[in-house]
Amino acid sequence: MTEKVDVMRCWRDEKNPEKLANQFERAVNIMTFDEKEFVVNMNVQPFVTQAIFTEFSLYWLRKMAWLHENKHTDPRNEYVAKKAFHIITVVPALTDFYAMYNYQGFITGKEMGFERRFSVLLVEQLGNTHRTLQETISEIVFEWMIETPLKIEFYENISRELKILDEL
């Protein structure tokens, strides 16, 4: 439990995406890490922390979809990459969201705020980790997108598609 509390504090307080990526990777890369418990803990974090994690989650979906599109997967992350690709193709609102991110780490447009730059840098840092860990992070992202308390149609559409995929 201590590890999960520490990772929540990191998501809430860390302003350096590289440090957060390293801390999150260390916390997630243990056999006893519980994705559902992480989501439960994220649900009680301040709105700003939830919003940053949600922003990260949306860019993570795009990164995983890019890996699928470009055949940079193997059996360890193939399923989650394919699932992410499905989500971004069936939720049209994501197209506008991804307009300033080319999913290889380059940010276009100077209008991107701190939160988006932070999320993109965090995704790129974690996107270079091993494929088994990519799978674990993706499962956390999927669980968060299903359980997110941010009740906005955009997120609810993603949640609905993930629930449909989970039922298949």
C-alpha positions in Angstrom: 0.0 0.0 0.0 2.9 2.4 0.7 4.0 2.3 -2.9 0.5 3.2 -4.2 0.3 6.2 -1.8 3.7 7.3 -2.9 2.7 7.1 -6.6 -0.4 9.2 -5.9 1.7 11.8 -4.2 4.0 11.8 -7.3 1.0 12.3 -9.6 -0.2 15.1 -7.4 3.1 16.9 -6.7 5.7 16.1 -9.3 6.3 18.9 -11.9 9.0 17.1 -13.8 7.6 14.6 -16.3 10.9 12.6 -16.4 11.0 12.1 -12.7 7.3 11.2 -12.6 7.8 8.7 -15.4 10.6 7.0 -13.4 8.6 7.0 -10.2 5.5 5.7 -11.9 7.4 3.0 -13.7 9.1 1.8 -10.5 5.7 1.7 -8.7 3.9 -0.1 -11.6 6.7 -2.6 -12.3 6.0 -4.8 -9.3 4.0 -8.0 -9.2 1.7 -6.8 -6.5 0.7 -3.5 -8.2 -3.1 -3.3 -8.3 -4.4 -1.3 -11.3 -8.0 -1.2 -9.9 -6.7 0.1 -6.5 -4.7 2.8 -8.4 -7.9 4.0 -10.1 -9.8 4.0 -6.8 -7.0 6.1 -5.3 -6.9 8.4 -8.3 -10.7 8.9 -7.9 -10.1 10.7 -4.6 -7.3 13.0 -5.8 -7.8 16.7 -6.5 -9.5 17.5 -9.8 -6.2 18.9 -11.2 -4.4 15.6 -10.6 -7.3 13.7 -12.2 -7.3 16.0 -15.2 -3.5 15.6 -15.6 -3.8 11.8 -15.4 -6.7 11.9 -17.9 -4.7 14.0 -20.3 -1.9 11.6 -20.0 -4.3 8.7 -20.6 -5.6 10.2 -23.8 -2.1 10.7 -25.2 -1.1 7.2 -24.0 -4.0 5.8 -26.1 -2.6 7.6 -29.1 0.9 6.4 -28.5 -0.3 2.8 -28.2 -2.4 3.1 -31.3 0.6 4.4 -33.2 2.6 1.4 -32.1 -0.2 -0.8 -33.5 -0.4 1.1 -36.8 3.4 0.9 -37.3 3.7 -2.7 -36.2 5.9 -1.9 -33.2 4.3 -4.5 -31.0 4.9 -8.0 -30.0 2.7 -10.5 -28.0 3.3 -8.6 -24.7 1.6 -5.3 -25.9 -0.2 -6.3 -29.0 -3.7 -6.6 -27.5 -3.6 -3.2 -25.7 -2.2 -1.4 -28.7 -5.0 -2.9 -30.9 -7.5 -1.9 -28.3 -6.2 1.7 -28.1 -6.3 1.9 -31.9 -9.9 0.8 -31.9 -10.8 3.5 -29.3 -9.2 6.3 -31.2 -10.8 5.3 -34.5 -14.4 5.1 -33.1 -14.4 8.2 -31.0 -14.3 11.1 -33.5 -13.7 13.8 -31.0 -10.2 12.4 -30.4 -9.1 13.6 -33.8 -9.2 17.2 -32.7 -7.6 16.4 -29.4 -4.6 14.8 -31.1 -4.2 17.6 -33.7 -1.2 19.1 -31.9 0.5 15.8 -31.1 2.2 13.6 -33.8 2.5 10.6 -31.5 6.3 10.5 -31.9 6.8 13.1 -29.2 6.7 16.3 -31.2 4.3 19.0 -30.2 3.1 21.3 -33.0 1.5 24.7 -32.2 2.6 27.1 -29.5 -0.9 27.2 -28.0 -0.4 23.9 -26.1 -0.5 24.6 -22.4 1.7 23.3 -19.6 -0.6 20.3 -18.9 -0.5 19.0 -22.5 3.3 19.5 -22.8 3.7 17.7 -19.5 1.5 14.8 -20.6 3.2 14.4 -24.0 6.6 14.4 -22.4 5.4 11.9 -19.8 4.0 9.6 -22.5 7.2 9.7 -24.5 9.2 8.9 -21.5 7.0 5.9 -20.5 6.5 4.9 -24.1 10.1 3.9 -24.3 9.7 1.4 -21.5 9.5 -2.4 -22.1 6.4 -3.8 -23.7 5.2 -5.7 -20.6 5.1 -2.4 -18.7 3.4 -0.7 -21.6 0.7 -3.3 -21.3 0.3 -2.7 -17.5 0.2 1.1 -18.0 -2.4 0.6 -20.7 -4.6 -1.5 -18.4 -4.4 1.3 -15.9 -5.4 3.8 -18.5 -8.3 1.7 -19.8 -9.5 1.2 -16.2 -9.3 4.9 -15.5 -11.2 5.8 -18.7 -14.0 3.4 -17.7 -14.1 4.6 -14.1 -13.2 8.3 -14.5 -15.3 10.7 -12.4 -15.0 13.3 -15.1 -18.5 13.1 -16.5 -18.1 14.7 -19.9 -19.6 13.2 -23.1 -16.2 12.9 -24.6 -14.9 10.6 -21.8 -18.2 8.8 -21.5 -17.9 7.8 -25.2 -14.4 6.4 -24.6 -15.7 4.6 -21.5 -18.6 3.1 -23.4 -16.3 1.7 -26.1 -13.9 0.2 -23.6 -16.8 -1.5 -21.8 -18.0 -2.9 -25.2 -14.5 -4.2 -25.9 -14.3 -5.8 -22.4 -17.5 -7.7 -23.0 -16.3 -9.2 -26.3 
